[in-house]
């Protein structure tokens, strides 16, 4: 599936007894499983992995802004090496 190829899989995790299962929510067919010593371990790991980080969205910069952050750091470094003072800019979030 093209979306999985471009964006990566979107795995969902669940458990059945002592086995943790995962499959791609986008329906591309990627899936797997792993057995644990106890059903409680499988449940704990499935719950831990089956999280979406939407609660942290406001506290972290989206990954799409990484190129802009790298460009800004490169420009500041170039100015510093050239002996120029960096312009006063707003502090990073």
C-alpha positions as CSV (number, residue, x, y, z in Angstrom):
1,X,0.0,0.0,0.0
2,X,1.4,3.4,-1.0
3,X,0.5,5.1,2.3
4,X,2.4,2.6,4.3
5,X,5.3,2.8,2.0
6,X,5.5,6.6,2.3
7,X,4.4,7.2,5.9
8,X,5.2,3.9,7.5
9,X,2.8,1.3,9.0
10,X,0.3,2.3,11.6
11,X,0.4,-0.8,13.9
12,X,-2.4,-1.6,16.3
13,X,-1.5,-4.0,19.2
14,X,-3.8,-6.4,21.0
15,X,-3.5,-9.6,23.0
16,X,-5.0,-13.1,22.9
17,X,-4.0,-15.1,25.9
18,X,-0.2,-15.1,26.3
19,X,0.3,-13.8,22.7
20,X,0.6,-10.2,21.7
21,X,-0.6,-9.5,18.1
22,X,-0.1,-6.5,15.9
23,X,-1.4,-5.6,12.4
24,X,-1.4,-2.5,10.3
25,X,-4.5,-0.4,10.7
26,X,-4.3,0.8,7.1
27,X,-5.1,-2.7,5.8
28,X,-1.8,-3.4,4.0
29,X,-1.5,-6.9,5.5
30,X,1.6,-6.3,7.7
31,X,1.2,-8.2,10.9
32,X,3.1,-10.2,13.5
33,X,2.9,-11.8,16.9
34,X,5.0,-12.6,20.0
35,X,4.5,-15.0,22.8
36,X,5.1,-13.9,26.5
37,X,5.4,-16.1,29.6
38,X,2.1,-15.0,30.9
39,X,-1.2,-13.5,29.6
40,X,-0.6,-10.5,31.9
41,X,2.7,-9.7,30.3
42,X,1.1,-9.9,26.8
43,X,-1.7,-7.6,27.9
44,X,0.7,-5.1,29.5
45,X,3.0,-4.9,26.4
46,X,0.0,-4.6,24.0
47,X,-1.4,-1.8,26.0
48,X,1.9,0.0,26.3
49,X,2.6,-0.2,22.5
50,X,-1.0,0.6,21.4
51,X,-0.8,4.3,22.2
52,X,-1.1,7.3,19.9
53,X,0.9,10.3,21.0
54,X,-2.0,12.8,20.4
55,X,-1.8,14.0,24.0
56,X,1.7,15.4,23.5
57,X,0.9,17.1,20.2
58,X,0.9,20.6,21.7
59,X,4.1,20.1,23.6
60,X,6.3,18.9,20.8
61,X,7.0,20.4,17.4
62,X,5.7,18.2,14.6
63,X,8.3,16.2,12.7
64,X,7.5,18.2,9.6
65,X,9.1,21.3,11.2
66,X,12.5,19.5,11.5
67,X,13.9,20.9,8.2
68,X,13.1,24.4,9.3
69,X,14.7,23.9,12.7
70,X,17.8,22.5,11.1
71,X,18.0,25.4,8.6
72,X,17.7,27.9,11.5
73,X,20.4,26.2,13.4
74,X,22.7,26.1,10.4
75,X,22.1,29.8,9.7
76,X,22.9,30.8,13.3
77,X,26.0,28.7,13.3
78,X,27.2,30.3,10.0
79,X,26.7,33.8,11.4
80,X,28.6,32.9,14.6
81,X,31.5,31.4,12.6
82,X,31.6,34.6,10.4
83,X,32.0,36.7,13.5
84,X,28.6,38.4,13.1
85,X,26.2,38.7,16.0
86,X,23.1,36.6,15.6
87,X,19.9,38.6,15.2
88,X,17.6,38.8,18.2
89,X,15.0,36.1,17.5
90,X,12.2,34.8,19.5
91,X,13.2,32.0,21.8
92,X,12.4,28.5,20.6
93,X,9.2,26.9,21.9
